[in-house]
Amino acid sequence: MRYKIGILCLWACLMTTSLKAETIHYAIRQVGFDGQATLTFVGPKQYRNMHTLLIVFKAQGINYWDKEDIYVNPVTYKPLFVERNFSLNVFGHGTTVEQYLPDQGKIIVTKTEGNRVSRVILRKTGAVDNIYGFIFRYRHEGSFKIGDELDMRLPTKDLKIKLVARQNLPIAGKSYDAYYMQSQPTRYKIWFDASAHKFPLRITGTIGFINSVMTMTGFEDK
C-alpha cells in the first residue's frame, strides 16, 4: 500500500510541475459589489511541511477586498488549508484559517478580528471540496462528456454537479463554445471554454462572501 501511495504521489508531482502558472481575470457583477477578481493557479508549494498545490483567489471592489490562499492536495485537489484575508464595509475585516482534517472528520476554522480570536470546529466525515480546487481538477482530469455527474462535498452541504450542455456563451461581443455545468441543489453554475485550455469562462454562485457572477476578461500564463 505504501508503495502504491508513493508512486501516486511521484506521478502527481511530475504532472503538477509540468503545469504552467496562470492567472485568469474576471469582472464581478453583483448589485452593490461590482469589482474585479483574479484566480491564479500558482502550482506546487511546500506548506507546513506538506506537498500542496496553491490556488489564489483575489477580489476587490469599492466596498470590499478579499484574498484566499487555497492549499490543496496535489493528487485529489481537495483542500488542506485555506487562509483568507478580507475587508468588507458591512462586516468588518479580519482573517480566517481553515484546516481540513478528513482523517479526524473535522474542519477547524480560526477567525481573527483585531485582538479577538474565535475557533469553530465543523464535523464532516471524509474529504470535502473547495469550489476552485474542484474547477482546476475538472479542467485537468474531467472527461467533459454531457451527462457527467460528480459529487461536490462542501463543508456545510453536499451537492451534485452535472455537465448538462454544450452551448454558445456570449462575452463582451465574442461568442465562446462552452460546456455548461450546474449543481443540484442549484448553487453553482460553471461554463468551461471548449478549447484545449478549458478556461472557466463564467462562475455563478456563492463566491467568497457574496452571491456573484464572475465573467472572464482575460488571462496570462508563465
C-alpha positions in Angstrom: 0.0 0.0 0.0 2.8 2.4 0.9 4.5 1.6 -2.4 1.3 2.5 -4.3 0.9 5.7 -2.5 4.5 6.7 -3.1 4.1 6.0 -6.9 0.9 8.0 -6.9 2.5 11.0 -5.2 5.5 10.8 -7.5 3.2 10.8 -10.5 1.2 13.8 -9.1 4.4 15.8 -8.6 5.6 15.1 -12.1 2.3 16.1 -13.6 1.8 19.2 -11.5 5.3 20.5 -12.0 4.6 20.5 -15.8 1.6 22.7 -15.4 2.2 26.4 -16.1 1.3 29.0 -13.5 -1.6 31.0 -14.8 -3.9 33.9 -13.8 -7.4 34.3 -15.0 -9.0 37.8 -14.7 -12.7 38.3 -14.0 -15.3 41.0 -13.8 -17.6 40.6 -10.8 -21.3 41.6 -11.3 -23.4 41.9 -8.2 -25.6 44.8 -7.1 -23.5 46.9 -4.7 -20.4 44.7 -5.1 -19.2 45.1 -8.7 -15.5 44.7 -9.0 -12.6 42.6 -10.4 -11.2 39.3 -9.4 -8.3 37.0 -10.3 -7.9 33.3 -10.0 -4.3 32.1 -10.0 -3.0 28.6 -10.2 0.4 29.0 -8.6 1.4 25.4 -8.7 3.4 23.2 -6.3 4.0 24.7 -2.9 5.6 23.4 0.3 3.3 24.5 3.2 3.5 23.4 6.8 5.8 20.6 5.8 3.3 19.3 3.3 3.4 19.0 -0.5 0.5 21.1 -1.8 -0.8 22.9 -4.9 -1.6 26.6 -4.3 -4.5 28.4 -5.8 -5.0 32.1 -5.0 -8.3 33.9 -5.3 -8.4 37.7 -5.1 -11.4 40.1 -5.4 -11.8 43.8 -4.9 -14.4 46.5 -5.4 -15.3 49.9 -3.9 -16.6 48.4 -0.7 -14.5 45.2 -0.2 -11.5 43.2 -0.9 -10.8 39.5 -0.3 -7.8 37.2 -0.7 -7.8 33.4 -0.3 -4.8 31.2 -0.4 -6.1 27.7 -1.0 -3.7 24.8 -0.5 -5.0 21.6 -2.0 -3.8 18.0 -2.1 -1.7 17.6 -5.3 -3.4 14.2 -6.1 -7.1 14.9 -5.2 -7.3 18.7 -5.4 -9.1 18.6 -2.0 -8.4 21.5 0.4 -5.8 21.1 3.1 -5.7 24.7 4.3 -7.5 27.9 3.3 -6.2 31.2 4.5 -8.4 34.2 3.9 -7.8 37.9 4.5 -10.9 40.1 3.9 -12.3 43.5 4.4 -16.0 44.4 3.9 -17.5 47.6 5.0 -20.6 45.9 6.3 -18.9 43.0 8.2 -15.6 44.5 9.1 -12.2 43.0 8.3 -10.1 40.1 9.6 -8.6 36.8 8.7 -9.7 33.2 8.8 -7.7 30.0 8.6 -9.4 26.7 7.7 -7.6 23.5 8.5 -9.0 20.3 6.9 -8.5 17.1 8.8 -10.5 14.4 7.0 -9.0 11.5 8.9 -10.4 13.1 12.1 -13.7 14.1 10.5 -13.3 17.8 11.2 -12.5 21.2 9.9 -11.0 23.7 12.2 -11.9 27.4 11.4 -10.0 30.1 13.3 -11.1 33.7 12.8 -9.1 36.7 13.9 -10.5 40.3 14.1 -8.2 42.7 15.8 -7.3 41.2 19.1 -10.3 38.9 19.1 -9.7 35.2 18.1 -12.5 32.6 17.8 -12.5 29.0 16.8 -15.2 26.8 15.4 -14.9 23.0 14.7 -17.1 21.7 11.8 -17.7 18.0 11.8 -17.6 16.3 8.4 -16.7 12.7 7.6 -14.1 12.3 4.8 -12.5 14.8 2.4 -14.5 17.8 1.2 -14.3 20.0 -1.8 -13.3 23.6 -2.5 -15.0 25.2 -5.5 -11.8 26.4 -7.0 -10.0 23.1 -6.3 -12.9 21.4 -8.0 -12.7 23.6 -11.0 -9.0 23.1 -11.6 -9.3 19.3 -11.0 -12.1 19.0 -13.6 -10.2 21.2 -16.1 -7.2 18.9 -15.9 -8.9 15.5 -15.4 -12.5 15.8 -16.4 -13.9 13.9 -19.4 -16.2 16.8 -20.4 -18.9 14.4 -21.5 -22.5 15.6 -21.5 -24.2 13.9 -18.5 -21.1 13.7 -16.3 -22.3 13.9 -12.7 -19.9 14.4 -9.8 -20.3 14.8 -6.1 -19.3 18.1 -4.6 -19.0 17.8 -0.8 -18.8 21.2 0.8 -18.1 21.8 4.5 -21.8 22.6 5.2 -23.7 21.0 2.3 -23.4 18.1 -0.2 -24.2 18.8 -3.8 -24.3 17.0 -7.2 -22.9 18.9 -10.1 -23.6 17.8 -13.7 -22.4 18.8 -17.1 -25.7 19.4 -18.8 -25.0 21.1 -22.2 -22.6 22.4 -24.7 -23.7 25.9 -25.8 -22.6 29.3 -27.1 -21.7 31.8 -24.4 -21.6 35.5 -25.4 -19.0 37.5 -23.5 -18.1 41.1 -24.5 -19.2 40.8 -28.0 -17.5 37.5 -28.6 -19.2 34.0 -28.7 -17.5 31.1 -26.9 -18.1 27.4 -27.5 -18.7 26.3 -23.9 -19.5 23.4 -21.6 -22.2 24.2 -19.0 -22.3 22.6 -15.5 -24.9 23.1 -12.9 -25.2 21.9 -9.3 -28.2 20.4 -7.6 -29.5 21.9 -5.4 -28.8 25.0 -7.6 -25.9 26.9 -6.2 -23.1 26.9 -8.7 -23.2 27.3 -12.5 -19.9 27.0 -14.4 -19.1 27.5 -18.0 -15.9 26.0 -19.3 -14.3 27.0 -22.6 -14.5 24.1 -25.0 -10.9 24.7 -26.3 -7.9 22.8 -25.0 -7.5 25.4 -22.3 -10.8 24.6 -20.7 -10.9 28.1 -19.1 -13.7 28.7 -16.5 -15.4 31.4 -18.5 -18.1 32.2 -16.0 -18.8 31.1 -12.5 -22.0 31.9 -10.6 -22.8 31.1 -7.0 -21.5 32.0 -3.6 -18.0 33.2 -4.4 -16.2 34.3 -1.2 -18.7 36.4 0.8 -21.2 37.4 -2.0 -23.6 35.7 -4.3 -21.9 36.9 -7.6 -21.4 36.3 -11.3 -17.8 36.2 -12.4 -17.0 36.5 -16.1 -13.6 36.1 -17.6 -12.0 39.2 -19.1 -8.5 37.8 -19.8 -5.7 35.5 -18.8 -1.9 35.3 -18.5 0.4 32.4 -18.1 4.1 31.9 -17.4 
